[in-house]
Amino acid sequence: GSRNKEEVLHSIPDMAIECVRIINHEMAQYGDRDFIIWGHSMGSFIAYEVMKKIQNCGYRLPVFLILSGTLAPDCIGSLCIDERTKTQEDFVNYLVDFRLLNSKIVNSRVFKKVYMPVVKNDYEVLRDYKTDVEVIRNVNTYIINGNEDDLKQDDVLLWKSYFEKEPCFEWMQGGHFFLLQNVKEVMKGVKSFEKKTVTECHSAKYSVIQGHECLSSCLA
């Protein structure tokens, strides 16, 4: 809510530029310390675009990348966003059916007035997202999804073609927001992945950059 008076961004690449700006600001504050990038759902596509910009600009790479609640960008069409968001009623039903939000929240006056335009913009941005595939090099990637999510496994596995190093894929108990349902299991998986991929000891603290369905986290 601290930035709710700002203009919304209308493309995932624009959101990625803003995230890079924030990461650079964090790095300037904390200095030469390790970080990770974590993008959930729509945030996974933002995280991928952030990685492209970091790679092309020669910025310091994250220790590793985490994508969650995600499928490969070329499969976004399978979500049938247009069909599910023709009217506000259709959109509300979609949010509830997909367990993105509960009915009590989406039917509240505050949500409809303040947050619905922002959420609707996010889905329009997601619907229109097209990317030039650029292989991300020299980064270990952990891709985790809920085993009760509606995303098809084959669509998730297509992320392989976006990375030079094959990602580690894992499915955990829960739906689209399994992160909130299984915090301990998720963090256990992250720690296990870290041990496998990071050979030196890293002392760090978490700094979180949050947006709707975006958990782009910096391990600063």
N, C-alpha and C positions, 0 to 999 in steps of 0.2 A: 503493500500500500503506500510506501514512501515515495513512489514515482508515478502514482496513478493520475497525476495531472499532466504528465508528459504525453506527447503525441505517440500513438502506437507505431510500430515498425511494420512494414508491409511485405517483407520478404525475408526468407531464412538467411540469405547472404548478408543482408543488412543487420540482422540480429547477431550474426557471427562477428561482424565488424565491431559491434558494441561490446560483445563478450571479450574480444581480443583487447579492446581498449581497457576494460576492467581488469583483465589478467595482467596487462602491462603495468597498470596502476598498482595492483597488489604486489607485483614483483619489485617495483620501485620502492615500495614501503618495506618489504621484508628482505630484500637483497637476494643474494645467491643461494636460494633454498629450493628444494625439490617440490614439485607439484604434480597433481594428476588432473585430468579432465574427465568429468562424469556427466553424461547426458541421458536423460530419461525420456522415452516416448518421442514427442516432437523435438525435445532437447537433444536426442541422439543425432538428428540431422544437423542441428546447429553445431553440435560438437564436431561432427565430421567436417563441416565448412570451416570451423575454427582451426582444425588440424591442417586443412589445405592452406589457410592463410599463414599459419605459423611456419609451415614447411616452405612456402614460397618466399616468405620474408626473411628466412634464415633465423627466426627467433629460437630461443631455447625450447627444446621438446619436453613434454611432460614425461615423468617416469613411466607412466602407462596411461592407457585410455580405457574407460568403462562406458559401455552403451547398454542400456536396459529398457525393457518394455518396447522393443523395436523390431522392425523388419528392414530389409535393404531398401534404399531410396527408390529403386526401379519398380518396387511392388506397392507403392503408395496407392495406386489406382485400385488395388484389391479392397481397400477400405470403403470404397463407394461413398465417399464423403458427400458428393453432390446429391445423391438420392436421399441421404439421411438428413440433409440440412436445408431442404427446400423451404420449409416454413419454420417459424420459431417453435411450434409444437413438435414438429418432427425432430428438430435439433435437441430440444429438451429430452424427448424420449430416447434419442440416440445416446446422450450423455448418461442417462440413467441405465439404459439397457447394457451399455458397454462398461458399466460400473466405474465411469469416470467421476461421477458425482452422485450423491444420493438425492432422492426426490424432494426431501425436506429443504435442502440447500437450493436446488435449482428453481423451486417454486416460491422462494422467499422474495419479498419486495426489493430488498437491498441487492440481492444477486442479479435480479432482472434489470435493475436500473444501473448499477455500477459495474458489475463484472460480466454480464452477458455480452455487451459489445466487445470487450477484450477477448473473451473466449471465442466468440464468433470470428473475430479477426484472425485469431490463431489458426482456426480451421480453414479459413480462406487461404491463409498463407501456406498451410500444409497441402491443401488441394492443388495449389499452383506451383508447388516446389518442383523444379527440374534442376538437375545438377550435371555438370560436366565431370564424368568420372575421372578422378585423379588418384592414383595409387599412393597411399600413405606409407612411407618408408621408415624403418628404424624405430617403430613404436610397437610395444606389446599391447594387445587389445583383449579385453575381457567382455564378452557379450552375454548378458543374463536376461532371462525372461521367465514369466510365470507360466506354470504348466496348465493353468486354467484360462489363460488369455486366449483370445480368438485368433491370434496371429499364427499363420501356418509355418511349420518348422522349415519347409523348403524355402520360404520367403525370407526367413531369418538367416539361413545358411548362405544365402547369396551375398551377404556381407563379405565373404571370403575374397571376392574379386576386387574389393576396395582397399585391400591391405597387402603389402609385400610379405609380411609375416602373418601366417594363418592365425586368426583369432582363436581364443579359447571360448567355447560355447558351453553354457550351462542353463538348465531349467530348474527352477525352484518352485516350491509349493505356493500357489496363490494365483490371483488374476492379474490384471494390468498394473495394479498398484501393490504387487507382492512385496515391494520394498517396505511398505508400512506394516504389512501383515507379518513379515518374518525378518525383523531387523537383525536379530542375532545370527540367523542363518546367512543372511546377505553379507554381514560383516565378516563372518567366518570364511565365506567364499572369497571375499576381497583380500583378506589377510593371507589365505592360502595361495591365491594368485600372485600376490606381492612376493611371497617367499620364493615362488618358482621363478619369477622374472627379475627380481632385484637382487643383485649379488652383494651389494654393500649395505651397511646399516644406515637408515635414514631417520633423522630426528625431525619431526614435522608437526604442524598443527593445521587443523582444517579451517579454511575460509570458504564460505558457500555463496555462490552466485545463484539466486533463485528467480524463476519466472514461471508462468503457467506451464505445467508439465515439463519444466526444464530444471534439472538438477545439475547444472554445470558447476562442478565443485573444484576448487583449487586446493591442493595440498601444499600450502605455502611454506 
